[in-house]
Structure formats: C-alpha cells, structure tokens
C-alpha cells in the first residue's frame, strides 16, 4: 500500500467516527469531508448536542438551531421575554402558538453545526421562511435581485415586502403603497434612507423641496410628518414609519 492509498484508508477509517446520519448529509450534498474536520470531531468527547426546530401551531417552521441542555426552550424565557409586545415572536405565539421539537440528538458540537446548516437549507428549499435568516445575506440577496430587476439603482419607487411578512402576516404586495403627493398635506420633511453614493441626488431633492416651500429637517423631529425615500424600502421600514404616523413618499413623486 503506497502513501496515497494509506491516506485514503486512514480518512475512510476516520470517517467512521462521524455519526452516520451526519455522514449521510455530506454524501447527499456531495460535500467533501476534510481531514481537519474529522480531527476536530474526534477531539470532542461529549455527544450532548442536538438540532431543533421551532414551529407554529399550523406547522410553519420559523427557526432551526443547535444546542445542548435546555437550549431548545430558550424561546420561552429569552426571545418572548425580550421581544417587543408587537414583535414577531410574540405575534407568532399569540396568533398561532409556538412549539419545539428535536430533529436529531446525540451529536458532537461539530456534527450538530453541520446538520444545522443542512437543515436550514433543507427547510428553505421547502419554502419555509426562517426568522434567523431575516437579516442575513439571503434576504439582502433577494432585495438586490429586485433592485436589479426593477432598475431600483435609478431610484424607481419600490417597496420590497419581506418574505416573512407574506408567510406569517399574510401581507400582499398591494398592502404597501406610497402616499399620494399632496403639497397641502406636507408640513415638515425628513429625507430617509439616502446613502453616501446618493449625495448629488440628495442635494437635488433638497433643492426641489425647498423650491416648493417645504421645510426639511435633519432628524425625524416632531415637526416632521412626511418622509421621502429614494429607490427601495422594505416592508419592515414601511411599517415602522407608518407606526410612527409618517406619510411615506418617493422622490419621483415630487412635482416641480
């Protein structure tokens, strides 16, 4: 047996130390197991980790995680306790009820991390909208795709409805609309969500608004009743602004 053949044999022997359920995930996803990963897994003596899911009373899975001990129940004493009364966790609990289950047990921490990532991808492919992904690149990816598709880079009006709003709150795209531009209804304006790349656009917008006799404020102070946005805003931002009783308008609506 030459050196390479011995290395292959050693790796196959070492793979036998990995939980067969986790090993199956690797093979089904055609992922390579590196020797260093195996060594890391072998160094863990305890098999006390597990992967769990939180789901609603009507069967929607909204969270996949891993942990040990009582981690599975931390939604009861952590998320719900720290959530705002009208926050998403309390909303789910009050609307549907929240339940939990262990998907797989008796794993090392390394194995649980591997299976957790697999389970997240698996559930997302099934159409589940996971709360832990709301601020992740997958959501920003969706938003960027919409920007490219609708040419939002040119500041076209668009409100991106977050998938979890559609999934759990039953919102539709038509539920989110910019307010009608009415000069008589505007007292004070705040320019919302402009970024440094839009400095010229920001200055042009200020000039247009000032030419119409509209006061512009640097903060959302009491005098502000309207916010103007450029490009895209999300349904999260929209609902937050509406909760604070702002009229929401787009710079494309400005009539000069």
C-alpha positions in Angstrom: 0.0 0.0 0.0 1.6 3.3 -1.1 1.4 6.6 0.8 -1.7 7.9 -1.0 -3.6 4.7 -0.6 -2.7 4.7 3.1 -4.0 8.3 3.5 -7.3 7.4 1.7 -7.7 4.4 4.0 -6.9 6.5 7.1 -9.5 9.0 6.1 -12.2 6.4 5.5 -11.4 4.8 8.8 -11.6 8.2 10.5 -15.0 9.0 8.8 -16.4 6.0 10.7 -16.2 8.1 13.8 -18.7 10.6 12.4 -22.4 10.0 13.2 -23.8 8.1 10.2 -26.7 10.5 10.0 -24.4 13.4 9.6 -22.2 11.5 7.2 -25.2 10.8 5.0 -25.8 14.6 4.8 -22.3 15.1 3.5 -22.8 12.4 0.8 -26.3 13.6 -0.2 -25.0 17.1 -0.7 -21.8 15.9 -2.4 -19.6 17.8 0.1 -16.1 16.8 0.8 -15.1 16.0 4.4 -11.6 17.4 5.2 -9.3 15.5 7.4 -9.0 18.5 9.8 -12.8 18.4 10.2 -12.6 14.8 11.3 -9.8 15.5 13.8 -11.9 18.3 15.2 -14.9 16.0 15.6 -12.8 13.2 17.2 -11.5 15.7 19.8 -15.0 16.2 21.1 -15.8 13.6 23.7 -19.3 14.5 24.6 -22.3 13.7 22.4 -24.7 16.0 24.1 -25.6 18.3 21.2 -28.8 18.3 19.1 -30.5 20.2 16.3 -34.0 21.6 17.0 -36.8 23.5 15.3 -39.4 26.0 16.4 -42.7 25.9 14.6 -46.2 27.4 14.7 -49.4 25.7 15.6 -50.3 25.4 11.9 -47.0 23.7 11.1 -44.8 26.6 9.8 -41.2 26.2 10.7 -39.6 29.5 11.6 -36.3 28.7 13.3 -33.7 26.0 13.1 -30.9 25.9 15.8 -28.5 23.7 17.7 -27.7 23.4 21.3 -27.3 21.4 24.5 -29.3 21.0 27.6 -32.3 23.3 27.7 -31.4 25.4 24.7 -34.4 24.3 22.8 -36.7 26.1 25.3 -34.8 29.5 25.3 -37.6 31.0 23.1 -39.8 30.7 26.2 -37.5 32.6 28.6 -35.4 34.6 26.1 -37.0 35.5 22.8 -40.5 36.0 24.1 -39.4 37.8 27.2 -37.1 40.2 25.3 -39.4 40.7 22.3 -41.5 43.8 22.0 -45.2 43.2 22.7 -45.9 43.6 19.0 -42.6 41.9 17.9 -42.5 38.9 15.6 -42.1 36.2 18.3 -45.0 37.5 20.4 -47.0 37.8 17.2 -46.4 34.2 16.3 -47.1 33.0 19.8 -50.4 34.9 20.2 -51.6 34.2 16.6 -50.6 30.5 16.1 -48.9 29.2 19.2 -45.2 28.2 19.3 -43.9 24.7 19.6 -40.5 23.0 19.5 -39.0 19.6 18.6 -35.6 18.0 18.4 -34.7 16.9 14.9 -31.6 14.9 15.8 -29.8 14.2 19.0 -26.6 12.7 20.5 -24.2 14.6 18.3 -20.9 16.4 18.9 -21.0 20.2 18.6 -19.2 19.9 15.2 -21.7 17.4 13.9 -24.6 19.5 15.2 -23.2 22.6 13.4 -23.0 20.6 10.1 -26.5 19.2 10.5 -28.0 22.6 11.5 -26.7 24.2 8.2 -28.1 21.3 6.2 -31.5 21.6 8.0 -31.6 25.3 7.3 -31.1 24.8 3.6 -33.5 21.9 3.6 -36.3 23.9 5.2 -35.7 26.9 3.0 -35.9 24.8 -0.1 -39.3 23.6 1.2 -40.4 27.2 1.2 -40.1 27.9 4.9 -39.1 31.4 5.9 -36.7 31.2 8.9 -36.5 34.1 11.3 -32.8 33.7 11.8 -32.2 34.5 8.1 -34.2 37.7 8.1 -31.1 39.9 8.4 -28.8 37.5 6.5 -27.3 37.7 3.1 -30.1 35.6 1.7 -32.6 38.3 2.3 -30.3 41.1 1.1 -29.7 38.9 -1.9 -33.5 38.9 -2.6 -33.6 42.6 -2.3 -30.6 43.1 -4.6 -32.2 40.9 -7.2 -35.3 43.0 -7.0 -33.2 46.2 -7.4 -31.5 44.8 -10.5 -34.8 43.5 -11.9 -36.7 46.8 -11.4 -33.8 49.1 -12.0 -34.0 50.5 -8.5 -30.5 51.9 -8.9 -32.2 54.6 -10.9 -34.4 55.4 -7.9 -37.6 53.9 -9.2 -40.2 53.6 -6.4 -40.4 50.2 -4.9 -41.4 48.6 -1.6 -39.9 45.2 -1.0 -42.3 43.0 1.0 -40.2 40.8 3.3 -40.9 37.1 2.8 -41.8 36.6 6.5 -44.4 39.3 6.2 -46.1 37.3 3.4 -45.6 34.0 5.2 -46.8 34.8 8.7 -48.7 38.1 8.5 -50.4 37.3 5.2 -49.4 40.7 3.7 -49.5 41.1 0.0 -47.6 43.5 -2.3 -50.6 45.7 -2.7 -50.8 46.3 1.0 -47.8 48.6 0.8 -48.2 51.8 -1.2 -46.6 55.2 -1.2 -48.8 58.0 0.0 -50.2 60.4 -2.6 -48.2 63.5 -3.1 -50.2 66.5 -1.8 -48.3 69.7 -1.1 -51.1 70.9 1.2 -50.7 67.8 3.4 -46.9 68.2 3.9 -45.6 70.3 6.8 -42.1 69.0 7.6 -40.0 66.5 5.7 -37.2 64.2 6.6 -35.1 62.6 3.8 -35.0 58.9 4.8 -32.5 56.1 3.8 -30.3 58.1 1.5 -26.7 56.9 1.4 -23.4 58.5 0.6 -23.4 57.4 -3.0 -26.6 59.5 -3.5 -25.2 62.8 -2.4 -25.9 64.6 -5.7 -29.4 63.1 -5.6 -29.9 64.3 -2.1 -28.9 67.8 -2.9 -31.2 67.9 -6.0 -34.1 66.6 -3.8 -33.5 69.3 -1.2 -33.5 72.0 -3.9 -36.8 70.7 -5.4 -38.5 70.5 -2.0 -37.2 74.0 -0.9 -38.5 75.4 -4.2 -41.9 74.2 -3.2 -41.7 75.9 0.2 -41.3 72.6 2.1 -39.2 72.6 5.3 -36.6 69.9 5.6 -35.3 68.7 8.9 -32.1 66.8 9.7 -33.9 64.5 12.2 -37.4 63.0 12.5 -38.4 65.6 15.0 -42.0 66.5 16.0 -42.3 68.9 13.1 -41.8 66.1 10.6 -44.9 64.5 9.2 -43.6 63.1 5.9 -40.5 61.1 4.9 -39.2 61.0 1.4 -37.2 57.9 0.2 -35.2 57.1 -2.9 -35.1 53.7 -4.5 -36.2 50.8 -2.4 -37.5 50.5 1.2 -38.5 47.2 2.9 -41.9 46.4 4.4 -40.1 46.4 7.8 -39.1 50.1 7.3 -42.5 50.9 5.9 -44.4 49.5 8.9 -42.0 51.1 11.3 -42.6 54.6 9.7 -46.3 54.1 9.5 -46.4 53.1 13.2 -44.9 56.5 13.9 -47.7 58.1 11.8 -45.5 59.3 9.0 -46.7 59.8 5.4 -44.3 57.9 3.1 -43.5 59.4 -0.3 -40.9 58.8 -3.0 -38.7 61.5 -4.6 -40.1 60.5 -8.0 -43.4 61.9 -6.8 -42.1 65.4 -6.3 -43.8 67.9 -8.7 -41.8 70.9 -9.6 
